[in-house]
């Protein structure tokens, strides 16, 4: 069986079982088996896939049919142009969260100097914090999470990109472990409410960590708790970027306005036009 034939067969199986983006999913599984880039895969489509490789591929396809996310099967997820290790201990990084990185880098460009101190709250795999450390090479980055297992994954990704000398992992609740005020704080905390949790696809409900998803009855528990901790944790002229869920902006804005009435606070939308990030900028 050639790579082309195996790829098409895997795609057909996934399509039959109503797996979304079946072609892409089949490609990712195939590339994992043969350890090649997408370009290399398509250059080698006429090559033979040996019996052992076929057996591995069908096992991976079976796991995907059981709704296990491909990122967990392969142990990889791309985020903002970088490749991160992921497993069942951490939430799979989403493209929507790249908005936090993009806005952080835009803000840094406008201020014409890198932030000295950056903090990510709820770091998970470390994708956001490590990406910022990677692109902002003169900044010290604190990455906080309450789960020691999650911090193990972030540490692995930190070593992968060689940013250990200016990257500190802290265990604790929200901003409590942060030892100093920051120039930039970013957070992608759990913000799903009870109804949303009950309606999750099996790929998420059965495999991704509930701790990283469940925001309480309305989805606002962690977001409001973090907002209460912000005063005193931001330097003059600093920026807070907080990822939110649908319909949550009004309550978060009200909370932050009451705590920091002199700050410039606004809501940013993602590429789909959904309210995605609350931005708070303190005056100098």
C-alpha positions in Angstrom: 0.0 0.0 0.0 1.4 3.4 -1.0 1.3 6.5 1.2 -1.4 7.9 -1.1 -3.6 4.8 -0.8 -3.2 4.6 2.9 -3.9 8.3 3.3 -7.1 8.1 1.2 -8.2 5.0 3.1 -7.7 6.7 6.5 -9.5 9.8 5.2 -12.5 7.7 4.0 -12.8 5.9 7.4 -12.7 9.2 9.3 -15.3 10.7 6.9 -17.6 7.7 7.3 -17.5 8.2 11.0 -18.3 11.9 10.7 -14.9 13.1 12.0 -14.6 16.8 11.0 -11.7 17.8 8.8 -11.1 14.2 8.0 -8.4 14.9 5.3 -6.4 17.1 7.7 -6.8 14.6 10.5 -5.6 11.7 8.3 -2.6 13.7 7.2 -1.6 14.5 10.8 -1.8 10.8 11.8 0.1 9.7 8.7 2.8 12.3 9.3 3.1 11.1 12.9 3.6 7.5 11.7 6.3 8.3 9.1 7.8 11.3 10.9 7.7 13.7 8.0 6.5 17.2 7.3 3.5 17.9 5.2 5.7 18.8 2.2 7.7 15.6 2.6 4.5 13.5 2.8 3.2 14.8 -0.5 6.6 14.4 -2.2 6.7 10.8 -1.1 3.1 9.8 -1.8 4.1 7.0 -4.2 6.4 5.4 -1.6 5.3 2.2 0.1 3.9 2.2 3.7 5.3 -1.0 5.2 3.2 -3.5 7.2 4.4 -2.3 10.6 3.7 1.4 9.7 0.2 0.4 8.4 -0.6 -1.4 11.7 0.5 1.7 13.7 -1.6 4.0 11.4 -4.8 1.9 11.8 -4.3 1.8 15.6 -4.1 5.6 15.6 -7.2 5.9 13.4 -9.1 3.6 15.8 -8.1 5.9 18.7 -9.4 8.9 16.7 -12.7 7.1 16.0 -13.0 6.8 19.7 -13.0 10.6 19.8 -9.5 11.0 21.3 -8.2 14.3 19.9 -5.5 14.0 17.3 -3.2 16.4 19.3 -3.2 13.9 22.2 -2.6 10.9 19.8 0.4 12.6 18.2 1.6 14.6 21.3 1.8 17.8 19.2 -0.1 21.0 18.6 1.0 24.0 16.6 0.4 27.4 18.2 1.5 30.7 16.7 4.0 29.0 14.4 5.6 26.9 17.2 5.1 23.3 17.9 4.2 22.3 21.5 4.1 19.0 23.3 0.6 18.2 24.7 -1.0 15.3 26.5 -4.1 14.6 28.6 -2.8 16.7 31.5 -3.3 20.0 29.6 -5.9 21.7 27.5 -5.1 21.6 23.8 -4.1 25.2 22.7 -6.7 26.8 20.5 -6.2 29.2 17.5 -8.5 31.7 19.2 -6.0 32.1 22.0 -3.4 33.3 19.5 -5.2 36.6 19.8 -3.6 37.0 23.2 -0.1 36.6 21.7 -0.8 38.8 18.7 -2.2 41.7 20.8 0.7 41.4 23.3 3.2 41.7 20.5 1.3 44.6 18.9 1.3 46.4 22.2 5.1 45.8 22.7 5.8 47.2 19.2 3.7 50.4 20.0 5.5 51.0 23.3 8.9 50.6 21.5 10.4 48.5 24.3 9.9 45.0 25.6 8.0 44.5 28.8 10.4 43.6 31.6 8.0 41.4 33.5 5.3 39.2 31.8 2.9 36.8 33.6 0.6 34.2 32.2 -2.1 32.9 34.6 -3.3 29.4 34.0 -0.4 28.5 31.7 -1.4 24.9 30.8 1.0 23.6 28.2 2.9 26.9 28.4 2.0 27.7 24.8 1.1 31.4 25.4 3.9 32.1 27.9 6.6 30.3 26.0 5.6 31.9 22.7 5.9 35.3 24.4 9.3 34.4 25.9 10.4 33.1 22.5 9.6 36.3 20.6 10.3 38.8 23.5 13.9 37.7 24.2 14.6 40.4 26.8 11.6 39.7 29.0 11.3 37.7 32.2 8.2 35.5 32.0 6.3 34.0 35.0 3.9 31.1 34.1 1.4 30.2 36.8 -0.8 27.2 37.2 -2.5 25.4 40.1 -1.8 21.9 38.8 1.7 20.4 39.3 1.0 17.9 36.4 0.3 20.8 34.1 3.5 22.5 35.1 5.4 19.4 34.2 4.2 19.7 30.6 5.0 23.4 30.5 8.5 22.7 31.8 9.0 20.2 28.9 8.0 22.8 26.4 10.1 25.5 28.1 13.2 23.2 27.6 12.2 22.6 24.0 12.6 26.3 23.1 15.5 27.0 25.4 14.0 29.9 27.4 14.7 28.4 30.9 17.0 31.3 31.9 14.1 33.8 31.8 11.1 31.6 32.4 9.8 30.8 35.9 7.1 28.3 36.6 5.0 29.0 39.7 2.4 26.8 41.3 -0.6 28.5 42.9 -4.0 30.0 42.6 -4.2 32.7 40.0 -1.9 35.7 40.8 -1.1 34.7 44.4 2.4 33.3 43.6 3.4 36.3 41.4 6.4 37.8 43.4 6.3 41.3 41.7 4.1 43.6 39.6 4.1 42.9 35.9 4.1 45.0 32.7 2.0 42.5 30.9 -0.5 39.9 32.3 -2.3 37.5 30.0 -4.8 34.8 31.0 -6.9 32.1 29.4 -8.8 30.8 32.3 -11.7 28.3 32.4 -14.8 30.2 31.3 -17.4 27.6 30.3 -20.7 27.7 32.3 -22.6 24.7 33.4 -24.8 24.5 30.3 -21.8 24.7 28.0 -20.0 22.0 29.9 -23.0 19.7 29.5 -23.0 20.3 25.8 -19.3 19.7 25.0 -18.3 17.4 22.2 -16.9 14.0 23.3 -13.4 14.9 22.2 -13.4 17.6 24.9 -15.7 16.2 27.5 -14.0 12.8 27.6 -10.4 13.7 27.2 -9.5 17.3 28.1 -9.0 18.3 31.7 -12.2 19.6 33.3 -10.1 21.9 35.6 -9.1 23.9 32.5 -12.6 24.3 31.2 -15.1 24.5 34.0 -15.8 28.1 35.1 -18.6 27.4 37.5 -22.3 27.9 37.1 -22.0 30.9 34.8 -18.4 30.4 33.7 -17.3 33.5 35.5 -15.8 32.1 38.7 -12.1 32.2 37.7 -12.4 35.4 35.7 -14.0 37.4 38.5 -11.5 35.9 41.1 -8.6 37.0 38.9 -10.1 40.5 38.4 -10.2 40.9 42.2 -6.4 40.1 42.4 -5.3 42.5 39.6 -4.9 45.7 41.6 -1.3 46.0 42.8 -0.1 43.3 40.3 0.2 45.7 37.3 2.8 48.4 36.9 1.9 51.9 35.6 1.5 51.8 31.8 1.0 48.0 31.9 -1.5 45.8 30.0 -3.9 43.0 31.0 -5.3 40.7 28.3 -8.1 38.3 29.5 -9.7 35.7 27.3 -13.5 35.5 27.8 -16.5 33.5 26.7 -19.6 34.5 24.9 -21.8 37.0 26.8 -19.3 37.6 29.6 -17.8 41.0 28.6 -20.4 43.2 30.3 -19.8 41.7 33.8 -16.1 41.6 33.4 -15.9 45.2 32.3 -18.1 46.3 35.1 -15.9 44.5 37.6 -12.6 45.9 36.3 -14.0 49.4 36.0 -15.0 49.4 39.6 -11.6 48.2 40.7 -9.5 50.4 38.3 -11.6 53.3 37.2 -8.6 55.1 35.6 -7.8 52.2 33.2 -8.6 52.1 29.6 -10.7 48.9 29.2 -12.1 47.5 25.9 -13.3 44.3 24.3 -11.5 42.8 21.4 -13.1 40.4 18.9 -11.6 37.4 17.2 -11.5 36.7 13.4 -15.1 35.3 13.6 -16.4 38.5 15.1 -16.9 37.0 18.6 -16.0 38.9 21.7 -12.8 37.1 22.8 -10.5 39.3 24.9 -10.9 42.0 27.5 -8.0 44.5 27.3 -7.1 46.7 30.2 -4.4 49.3 29.9 -3.2 51.3 32.9 -2.1 54.9 32.5 1.6 55.7 33.0 
